[in-house]
């Protein structure tokens, strides 16, 4: 990783926070395929945390590299100011956050600092550097809470977690900077989007990983919380394309990105275990510690505006998504057993 030794500026440049996450890795692949130079902000760690982008990592000594990783943090405004000045990006994608809803109840102050204030630190870095870059803010369907479904861009927010409240701050401050300073700043209100790269503490990946382990005799039980919660689940790889499309529009605006279908956690469980030929009731138990202090019952997005203005529409079905994730975890677990996995 380099702080100052950037390659020559020869193409469109994008700066990504949260580049090592699920969305960041897919977005990086997309932007590289479009000829961008991609700069990713990562936090300093004593261990490697770049697993999701290792397959596209480029030698920092190569003069023709188009992927550069830079140390920085959303809690550190000075580092963000320096990075924005040095990179001079055409587009910034703010995907970094403490994004686990249940954990946000345990770490509310940290969540507010990174997920909320991190956004204004980045917006201020843009404003103070006088960069004319476009800014994408990763908003969340959790903003809606228990607002009546289906939810679209006009649905009032009802945040029901510290994470959702922090995202609400980020949403409104992004809109405020757009209106106050004329910034090209947009909010992408993405409903739940999953993939084989989803973190294993998130319920969908927790389920598919458990299915693979149980199938191989490495795990006996899967402990979950509220099976009745309903979510609008799509494929993350498709959702990052919507992010890019938002920044290619002639005028900045906010968009809901969703499939328009809702399924319960239990439906996800049934589909995942069923794909592996297992009866889920033999392995799943409820643990109250996984319930949220305040639940969100149903999220169902209406992405009509995105389809009309961006030409974007979800393509991967719910059953296809579950199958994709189960088969990926089955393959990964098999490699681990053979001593070839991570």
Secondary structure in CASP SS format (residue, H / E / C, confidence):
PFRMAT SS
TARGET T0000
AUTHOR 0000-0000-0000
METHOD secondary structure of the structure
MODEL  1
X C 1.00
X C 1.00
X C 1.00
X C 1.00
X C 1.00
X C 1.00
X C 1.00
X C 1.00
X C 1.00
X C 1.00
X C 1.00
X C 1.00
X E 1.00
X E 1.00
X E 1.00
X E 1.00
X E 1.00
X C 1.00
X C 1.00
X C 1.00
X C 1.00
X H 1.00
X H 1.00
X H 1.00
X H 1.00
X H 1.00
X H 1.00
X H 1.00
X H 1.00
X H 1.00
X H 1.00
X H 1.00
X H 1.00
X C 1.00
X C 1.00
X C 1.00
X E 1.00
X E 1.00
X E 1.00
X E 1.00
X E 1.00
X E 1.00
X C 1.00
X C 1.00
X C 1.00
X C 1.00
X C 1.00
X C 1.00
X C 1.00
X C 1.00
X H 1.00
X H 1.00
X H 1.00
X H 1.00
X H 1.00
X H 1.00
X C 1.00
X C 1.00
X C 1.00
X C 1.00
X C 1.00
X C 1.00
X C 1.00
X C 1.00
X C 1.00
X C 1.00
X E 1.00
X E 1.00
X E 1.00
X E 1.00
X E 1.00
X C 1.00
X C 1.00
X C 1.00
X C 1.00
X C 1.00
X H 1.00
X H 1.00
X H 1.00
X H 1.00
X H 1.00
X H 1.00
X H 1.00
X H 1.00
X H 1.00
X H 1.00
X H 1.00
X C 1.00
X C 1.00
X C 1.00
X E 1.00
X E 1.00
X E 1.00
X E 1.00
X C 1.00
X C 1.00
X C 1.00
X C 1.00
X C 1.00
X C 1.00
X H 1.00
X H 1.00
X H 1.00
X H 1.00
X H 1.00
X H 1.00
X C 1.00
X H 1.00
X H 1.00
X H 1.00
X H 1.00
X H 1.00
X H 1.00
X H 1.00
X H 1.00
X H 1.00
X H 1.00
X H 1.00
X H 1.00
X H 1.00
X H 1.00
X H 1.00
X H 1.00
X H 1.00
X H 1.00
X H 1.00
X H 1.00
X H 1.00
X H 1.00
X C 1.00
X C 1.00
X C 1.00
X C 1.00
X E 1.00
X E 1.00
X E 1.00
X E 1.00
X E 1.00
X E 1.00
X E 1.00
X H 1.00
X H 1.00
X H 1.00
X H 1.00
X C 1.00
X C 1.00
X C 1.00
X C 1.00
X C 1.00
X C 1.00
X E 1.00
X C 1.00
X C 1.00
X C 1.00
X C 1.00
X C 1.00
X C 1.00
X C 1.00
X C 1.00
X C 1.00
X C 1.00
X H 1.00
X H 1.00
X H 1.00
X H 1.00
X H 1.00
X H 1.00
X H 1.00
X H 1.00
X H 1.00
X H 1.00
X H 1.00
X H 1.00
X H 1.00
X H 1.00
X H 1.00
X H 1.00
X H 1.00
X H 1.00
X H 1.00
X H 1.00
X C 1.00
X C 1.00
X C 1.00
X E 1.00
X E 1.00
X E 1.00
X E 1.00
X E 1.00
X E 1.00
X C 1.00
X C 1.00
X E 1.00
X E 1.00
X C 1.00
X C 1.00
X C 1.00
X C 1.00
X C 1.00
X C 1.00
X C 1.00
X C 1.00
X H 1.00
X H 1.00
X H 1.00
X H 1.00
X H 1.00
X H 1.00
X H 1.00
X H 1.00
X H 1.00
X H 1.00
X H 1.00
X H 1.00
X H 1.00
X C 1.00
X C 1.00
X C 1.00
X C 1.00
X C 1.00
X C 1.00
X E 1.00
X E 1.00
X E 1.00
X C 1.00
X C 1.00
X C 1.00
X C 1.00
X C 1.00
X E 1.00
X E 1.00
X C 1.00
X C 1.00
X E 1.00
X E 1.00
X H 1.00
X H 1.00
X H 1.00
X H 1.00
X H 1.00
X H 1.00
X H 1.00
X H 1.00
X H 1.00
X H 1.00
X H 1.00
X C 1.00
X C 1.00
X C 1.00
X C 1.00
X C 1.00
X C 1.00
X C 1.00
X C 1.00
X E 1.00
X E 1.00
X E 1.00
X C 1.00
X C 1.00
X C 1.00
X C 1.00
X C 1.00
X E 1.00
X E 1.00
X H 1.00
X H 1.00
X H 1.00
X H 1.00
X H 1.00
X H 1.00
X H 1.00
X H 1.00
X H 1.00
X H 1.00
X H 1.00
X C 1.00
X C 1.00
X C 1.00
X C 1.00
X H 1.00
X H 1.00
X H 1.00
X C 1.00
X E 1.00
X E 1.00
X E 1.00
X C 1.00
X H 1.00
X H 1.00
X H 1.00
X C 1.00
X C 1.00
X C 1.00
X C 1.00
X C 1.00
X C 1.00
X C 1.00
X E 1.00
X C 1.00
X C 1.00
X E 1.00
X C 1.00
X C 1.00
X H 1.00
X H 1.00
X H 1.00
X H 1.00
X H 1.00
X H 1.00
X H 1.00
X C 1.00
X C 1.00
X C 1.00
X C 1.00
X C 1.00
X C 1.00
X C 1.00
X H 1.00
X H 1.00
X H 1.00
X H 1.00
X H 1.00
X H 1.00
X H 1.00
X H 1.00
X H 1.00
X H 1.00
X H 1.00
X H 1.00
X H 1.00
X H 1.00
X H 1.00
X H 1.00
X H 1.00
X H 1.00
X H 1.00
X H 1.00
X C 1.00
X C 1.00
X C 1.00
X C 1.00
X C 1.00
END
